[in-house]
Amino acid sequence: MSSMDLFSLIAGLLGGLALFLYGMNVMSGGLTKTAGGKLEAALSKVTSHPIIAYLFGVGVTALVQSSSASTVMVVGLVNSSILTLKEAVNVILGANLGTTFTAWLLSLNAISSDNFIINLLKPTSFTPFLAIIGIVLYMFSKSDKKNNIGLILIGFSVLMFGMSMMSDAVSPLKNNEGFQSVLMSFSKPYIGFLVGVFFTMVIQSSAGTIGIMQALAMSVHITYSVALPVVVGAEVGTCITAILSSLGANKNGKRTALMHLYFNIIKASSFMIIFYILHSIVDFAFMHQTAGMVGIASIHTLINLVATPLMLPFSGLLVKMAYASIPIDEKEREEQEEMQGITKLDPRFLTNPPFALEQSKQVAMDMAEFAREGLEKAVPLLENYDPEVAEEVRRLEEKVDRYEDQLGTYLMQINNHHLAETDSRTLSIILHCITDFERISDHTLNIAQIARTMHDKKEKFSPKASEELRIFSNAVREIVDLAYTSFQNQDLKLAQSVEPLEEVIDGLNMEVKRRHVRRLRKGKCTIDMGFSLSELGTDYERIADHCSNIAVCLLEVSEGMFDTHEYIEHLKEEKNQEFEIAVDLYERKYRLPAMKKGYEEEDEIDPSFAENHPALMDIMNADDASIIDEAMEAAGVSNGEKLSEKVKEKVKDKVKKNKTKDKKEKKDKAKKSKESKTSKDDKDSKETEEPKVVKEEKEVE
C-alpha cells in the first residue's frame, strides 16, 4: 500500500469516525431536548418498583441512544437526592440492555436487495432526504419542537454518513494480509477485550466502538472470534463516562458510577470466563464464521439480554459493594439533611435546561416554604418566647440565604442556554421572586429578634396592643400564604388578591401606630414598647410589600410588563371595581377593635384613615346614611349614630365636593367634545344647548 493510499485510509477512517460520533451526539441531544426534562421527571417517579425501573432504563437509553447519557443522568439524580442508590441500580441495569438498540439501528445498512422497495429501507437510501428535511426544520422553523426534530434527523443522517465513510475508507483493506493478521490478533480473548475497553474509553461510547466494528464488517471479513471480545470490552470501557461525571459529585453520585462499573465488570468477566471455558471444551463452530453487522448487534444484545435480568434480583449486592467502597459517615448524613433541596441544582442538569429549570422551580418553592415556616414560628414568639423556636427561625433564615445564593447562580447558568418562550418566562418569575422570599425571611428574623429583646427586658404589649397585633399578624400571615400559593401554582387570579390586602396592611400599620401614640399620651404604654411596636409594624409592612412584588411579578410577566411600580400605579389608576371591592372586604375582615372613648376625640383621625382607601371613599360618597355609617365603622368607628356633628359635616362636605367635581368633569368632557366638531349644524346645536349647561352649573353651585 502506497503512502498516499495509507493517508487516504487514515483520513477517511478518522473523518468518518468524527462524523459518526458527532451525529450520535447531535441526535442524542435533539432527543433529550424534545423530551424537555420529562424523561428525568418521570424517571424520578417510577423507580420505586425494580422491574418498572429496569424497563424504564431500557426505554430511556433506547430513546436517547446512549447508555453513557442515561447513566450520567442517573448519577445526577442520585447526586441531587432525587433517586436512592437502590432505585438507581435497576435503571442502570436497564440502560445496559437499552443501548443495544443502537447497534440494531446501524445494522440496517446491511440490507442488500435488488428489490427497489426493500432497498429503500437501507439508511443510505433515505438519509439524504432526512438530512434535507432536518435542515429545513432547523433553519426555517420558529417552533422549538420542530427545531429539535430537525436536530434528530440531521444527527441521524450525519451518523449514517460517517459510518458509510468509515466503511468505504477501510474497503481496500479487505484483501490486505497485514490488516487481516492484526484483526486476527483480536481473536485472542484478552487482546480483543483490552482493545474494546481502551478504545471505548477514548471515544467514551460503547455504541461508537460497536458501530465502528459494524462499519468494518461491511467491507472487511470479521469473524465472531474477533468481534465478541471487543464487544464485551466495550461494555466495560463505557463506564468511564459515568466515572468522569461523578468526580465532582457527592459520595452517592460516586457510588452510582461505581455500581455501573461493578456490574459491567461482573457481567464481562463472568461471560468471558464461562464462555471461553465452554469454547475450549466444545469448540463452537460459529466462532470461525463471518459475523457481519447483524451478528455483531446480536452478540451485543444477547450478552445484555441474559446478564441484566439475571442480575436484577441481586441488585442489592451492587448497592452493598458501592457502600463498602465508599462508606457513609455521620458528617455525610448531617450534610445531606442540611443541604436537602439545594442538591437538586446539579450542574449535570444544565445540559438539559428544561429539566434544570423544573428543578430550580422545586427548590424555589422549598425556599418559599422555609420563609413562610419561619414567619409562622416567629409571630407566636411575641407572646410566648421560646429560645429553641427562635433558634429554629434563625436556622431557617440562614437556609433561605443559601438557597437564594445558589439558586440565583444556577438560574443565571440556565439563562445562558437557549430556552423556549414559556421556560424563559418561568425563569424570569423565579429569578425575580427568590429575592423577595429571601427578604421576607430577613424580616421574619427581625421579628424573632424583637421578641427576644422584649423577653430579655421582660416587656409585654398591653392587652389592647396585643389584640391589635393579632389582627395585624393574621393579615400578614394571609398575604404570605397568598403570595406563596400563587407562586407555587402560578395562579394569576389568586395573585390579584395580594395587592388589595397589601394596601389594607399599610393602613393597619398607620392605625396601630396612631393608637399607640394615643395610649402613650395617656400613660398606658412606654416609649420602649413604642420602639418595638414601630419596628414590628415596619417589618410587617415590608413583608407585605415583598408579597406584593411576588404577586405583581406573576401578573407582569403574564402580561409582558416588567416595571412593578408602573404596574401598581396602572392598577390603581384604573379604579378597578374588583380591586376596590377586595380592599373593602379585607378592611372589614381585619378591622381593628373600636376605641371605647367618644368619637369627638377621634374625628380628626378616623376620617383621614378612611380617605386613604378608595373603596371606603366610594361608600362615603353615597347618599345612603346607613352606608356612610358602615364606612365609618370600617375606618375604626363602631357606631355611626354617635358621630359628632363635626364629623357628619365633614362627610357631607366630601359627598358634595365629589359630586360637584364629577359633574364638572362631565361638563368639561362634553364641552371639549363639542368644540372638536367642525360642522355648522353641530355648532348651532352647541349654542342652543349652552344655556342648559349654565343652568345645570348654577344648580350645582
Helices and strands as residue ranges (DSSP letters): H 3-35, H 38-43, H 50-64, H 67-79, H 85-98, H 100-106, G 107-110, H 116-119, H 123-140, H 144-170, G 171-175, H 177-185, H 189-203, H 206-219, H 224-237, H 239-246, H 251-282, G 285-288, H 292-311, G 312-314, H 315-325, H 330-338, G 342-344, G 347-351, H 353-378, G 379-382, H 387-415, H 421-456, H 463-489, H 492-495, H 498-521, H 527-559, H 564-573, H 577-589, G 599-601, H 606-611, H 614-620, H 625-634, G 640-642, H 645-675, H 680-700
